[in-house]
């Protein structure tokens, strides 16, 4: 009985997480900057498919990370989902 309840709750949480990802909302810099170092690395960008694909072109100074300014260009130029 308890396992069934836990499975139902976990399924609900998974559904909410998927809905949040597919609602077209753009990720925030803070959400992607997992280690709070003020930069988004390629590994951190891997959590977002479109950002990961665009990473090299967004990294205009080619230092291997996205600054807030470089990330802002992604936020500004990315079409809504």
N, C-alpha and C positions, 0 to 999 in steps of 0.2 A: 504494500500500500504506500509506504513512504517513498520507495523507489519510484513508483509511478508519479507521485506528486512532484518529486524532485525532477524527474524527466520532463514533466509538463512545464514546470517553472523554467528550466533551462531552455526548452524549446521556445517559450515566449520571449525570453531574453535574446535568443539568437534571432528571432523574427524582428524584434525591435532594432537590433544592431544592423541587420540587413536593410531594413526600411530606412534607417538613418543614412546609410551609405548610398542608397539609390534615390534619395530625394533631390539630388542635384545640388546639394549644398557643397560649397567649396571648403576644403579643409583650411583651418587657420594655421598660421605660422607656428603658434604655440603648441598646437596639437601635434604637429609633425616634428617639432624640435624636442624629441624625447628626453635628451640629456640636458636641456636648458642651457646650451652653450651659446645661444644666439645665432646658430647656423643650422641649416638643414643639410645633412649629408646624403649621399646617394643611398646608403642603407636606410636612413629615416624616410627618404622619398619613396622607397620601395613599397610602403604601405598604401600608396596612391598610384594607380596604374598610369593615369595621364600625366602626372607630375614626373614619374619615373621615366617615361618615354621622352618627355621634353627636357629633362634635367640638363643634358649637355648643352643644349642651345640656350637655356636660361642662365647657365653659369658663365656669364659674359667675361669675367676676369680669369676664368679657367683655373680656379684654385681648388676645385673639387668639392665645394660646398656652396649652398645658396645663402646669400645674405638676405636680410629683410627686403632690401631694395630689389634684388633679383627675384625674390619670391613674389613681390608686389606686381611685377610685370606678368607673372603667371596668373595671378588673381585677376588682374585687369584685362588680360587678353584671352583668357580661357572662356569659350562660349558656354552658356548654361547647358546642363545635361538634359 
